[in-house]
Every structure is written in C-alpha cells, then in structure tokens.
Amino acid sequence: MSLVRLNIKGISYSQTQNGAYALILNEVDGERKLPIVIGAFEAQSIAIALEKEISPPRPLTHDLFKNFADRFDIVVKQVIIHKLVDGVFYSSLICERDKIEEIIDARTSDAIALALRFQAPIFTYKNILDKAGIYLKVNPKKDEEKEGAEDSILMDELVANELEPKAPRENLKGKTLEELQKLLDEAVAKEDYEKAAHIRDEISKRE
C-alpha cells in the first residue's frame, strides 16, 4: 500500500459533536482533505504548536513528552495513520534511538501533536484517504482576505455536514449489568468517552 503525505489545513470547532474539534489534514499532492474529530485539549496542544509564538508557562503533556525524548535522544521520525475502523483513526509513531527504529501505537490526535513538535512528516495510506477523504472546494477570490473568510466558512460547513452527528443517548434502564459492562467496554474501545461516562453512571446507580 502506498503512503500519502499530509499536512495540517486547520482546526475547526465541531457543530455536530459537543466539545469536540475537527482537525483537517490536507493531501500534499492533491485536493482531498481528511477530517478527524479530536478533543479540546488535543486541539489546544496542536494549535499552540502551530502558532509557535505561544509558549505556555509550564510544558503541556506533549511538550513534556518532547523534552523527555530529547533528554534520552529519542526522535519521532514520522507519523503514519494506518487504520480506520468504525470511524476511529489509528496511528503509529515511528521513533528512532541509537539508529534502532521502534513503532509505538498512539491516538491520532496525540501523534499529530507530537509530529508538530518533532517536525516529523505525517502520512496515511492511499486506501484510507480513498475511503475517508473529501474535497473542500474554494472559489478563487482576488481579495485574499475574502478568500480566507470563505475558506473558514466552508470549513465550518464541512464539519457540520461531513462529520456524523452524535446519536441520541441510548436508553440504558432496560439493560442488565452484564449488558452495560459490554457496552462500556465497546465505548472505551471506540474512544467514545462521553458515552462511556453515561454508561458508567448508570452502572454506579445500580451498585
């Protein structure tokens, strides 16, 4: 499978998923975009890394990881978004120390936050981009400010229209404890922590 290089197009607040943001990755040698839902903390960490002029008074978690890695001569060489299952992207950090390469699993949002700090390239496989990539069309404008504003509006529309809205909360009252535990395990596996918290609360009420 061939790898496709991506760069970061921007971050937009998700109108369809409360408290979530959409990280938009752009195909370097093409026009497709890859939208990925991330949490508020990861969005903040990525935004700070993109700005570069902002320096938090204390290191964020991803800055701490970078400082730790630097101290022990560990380098993140690249990030690969290697799998998409049920709407969840899976990524790997390709790291190197003493010319020995290691592959470490990571959440995609964390992987990208670290890629920015290590100035490492981001890749995905062509079949993932074929499956989840979309086109964001921007009409040409003479005025660059107008073009930027239109791009921002279209980005918001992309988030609202392309990302699936959350399903209504499932009625859990009729579920047994065994069924609830199974649903909880599934929610955690899919990294749907809001749903997991809802299920956990229902379990706690019965214990």
C-alpha positions in Angstrom: 0.0 0.0 0.0 1.3 3.4 -1.0 1.7 6.2 1.6 0.3 9.7 1.0 1.8 12.7 2.8 -0.5 15.0 4.6 -0.1 18.5 6.1 -2.4 20.4 8.5 -5.1 22.5 6.9 -6.6 23.8 10.1 -8.7 23.2 13.2 -12.4 23.9 13.3 -14.9 23.7 16.1 -17.4 20.8 15.5 -21.0 22.0 15.5 -22.1 18.3 15.5 -20.1 17.0 18.4 -20.3 19.0 21.6 -16.8 19.9 23.0 -15.0 18.4 20.0 -13.0 19.9 17.2 -12.2 18.8 13.7 -8.6 18.6 12.7 -8.4 18.9 8.9 -5.5 17.3 7.2 -4.7 18.1 3.6 -3.3 15.8 0.9 0.1 17.4 -0.1 -0.1 16.3 -3.8 -3.8 16.5 -4.2 -7.0 18.3 -3.2 -8.5 15.8 -0.7 -9.0 16.6 3.0 -9.1 14.2 5.9 -11.3 15.4 8.8 -10.5 13.9 12.2 -12.5 14.6 15.3 -10.3 15.4 18.3 -10.8 16.7 21.9 -10.5 20.2 23.2 -7.1 19.5 25.0 -5.5 18.0 21.9 -6.9 20.8 19.7 -5.3 23.4 22.1 -2.0 21.5 22.1 -1.9 21.3 18.3 -2.9 25.0 17.9 -0.1 26.0 20.3 2.4 24.0 18.3 1.2 25.6 15.0 1.4 29.1 16.4 5.0 28.6 17.7 5.0 32.1 19.1 2.9 31.0 22.1 4.9 29.5 24.9 2.9 28.0 27.9 4.5 28.9 31.3 4.6 25.2 32.0 5.0 22.4 29.5 1.9 20.7 28.2 1.8 16.9 28.1 3.1 16.8 24.6 5.8 19.3 25.4 6.8 17.1 28.3 7.0 14.0 26.0 9.2 16.0 23.6 11.5 17.2 26.5 11.7 13.6 27.8 12.5 12.2 24.3 15.2 14.9 23.7 16.8 14.1 27.0 17.2 10.4 26.0 18.0 11.0 22.3 14.7 9.6 21.0 13.5 11.1 17.8 10.0 10.8 16.2 10.8 10.3 12.5 7.3 10.2 11.2 3.6 9.5 12.0 1.5 7.1 10.0 -2.3 7.0 10.2 -2.5 3.3 9.4 -6.0 2.2 10.1 -9.7 3.4 10.1 -12.2 1.2 11.9 -15.8 2.4 12.7 -14.8 6.0 12.2 -11.8 5.8 14.5 -8.4 6.5 13.1 -5.4 4.6 14.5 -1.8 5.9 14.2 1.8 4.9 14.9 4.8 6.9 15.9 7.9 5.8 14.0 10.7 6.5 16.5 14.5 6.1 16.4 17.2 5.9 19.1 20.8 4.8 18.5 19.8 4.0 14.9 17.2 1.5 16.1 13.7 2.1 14.9 10.7 1.4 17.1 6.9 1.7 16.3 4.6 2.9 19.0 0.8 3.0 18.9 -0.8 6.4 19.6 -4.1 8.2 19.3 -4.1 10.2 16.1 -4.5 13.5 17.9 -1.6 12.8 20.1 0.5 11.6 17.2 -0.1 14.7 15.3 0.6 17.0 18.3 4.0 15.2 18.7 4.7 15.3 14.9 4.5 19.1 15.0 6.9 19.3 17.9 9.4 16.9 16.2 8.8 18.5 12.8 8.0 15.0 11.6 6.0 14.3 8.4 2.5 12.9 8.6 1.4 10.1 6.3 -1.6 7.9 5.7 -2.3 5.0 3.3 -4.0 5.7 0.0 -6.9 3.3 0.8 -7.7 5.3 3.9 -7.7 8.6 2.0 -9.9 6.9 -0.7 -12.3 5.9 2.0 -12.4 8.9 4.3 -11.0 11.8 2.2 -13.3 14.6 1.0 -13.0 17.5 -1.3 -13.2 21.1 0.0 -13.9 23.4 -2.9 -13.0 27.0 -2.5 -13.9 29.5 -5.2 -11.0 31.8 -6.2 -11.1 35.4 -5.0 -9.0 38.3 -5.9 -9.1 39.6 -2.3 -7.0 37.3 -0.1 -8.9 38.3 3.0 -12.2 37.3 1.3 -10.7 34.0 0.2 -9.6 33.3 3.8 -13.0 34.2 5.1 -14.8 31.9 2.6 -12.4 29.1 3.4 -13.2 29.4 7.1 -17.0 29.3 6.3 -16.6 26.3 4.1 -14.5 24.6 6.8 -17.4 25.1 9.3 -19.8 23.7 6.7 -17.5 20.7 6.2 -17.6 20.0 9.9 -21.3 20.4 10.2 -22.1 18.3 7.1 -19.4 15.7 6.8 -18.9 14.6 10.4 -21.7 12.4 11.7 -23.8 14.0 14.5 -23.9 12.1 17.7 -26.7 9.6 18.0 -29.2 10.2 20.8 -28.3 8.7 24.1 -29.3 5.1 24.3 -31.9 4.2 27.0 -30.0 2.1 29.4 -32.6 1.4 32.0 -33.7 -1.9 30.4 -30.1 -3.3 30.2 -28.7 -5.8 32.6 -25.4 -5.1 34.4 -23.7 -7.6 32.1 -25.0 -5.8 29.0 -24.0 -2.4 30.4 -20.5 -3.7 31.1 -20.2 -4.9 27.5 -21.5 -1.5 26.2 -19.0 0.2 28.4 -16.1 -1.9 27.1 -17.2 -1.1 23.5 -17.4 2.6 24.1 -13.9 2.7 25.6 -12.5 0.7 22.7 -14.0 3.2 20.3 -12.7 6.1 22.5 -16.3 7.4 22.9 -15.6 8.6 26.4 -18.7 10.7 26.8 -20.9 7.6 26.1 -18.7 5.5 28.4 -19.2 8.1 31.2 -23.0 7.9 30.6 -22.9 4.1 30.9 -20.6 4.1 33.9 -23.1 6.5 35.7 -25.9 4.0 35.0 -23.8 1.1 36.4 -22.9 3.2 39.5 -26.6 3.8 40.2 -27.3 0.1 40.5 -24.3 -0.8 42.6 
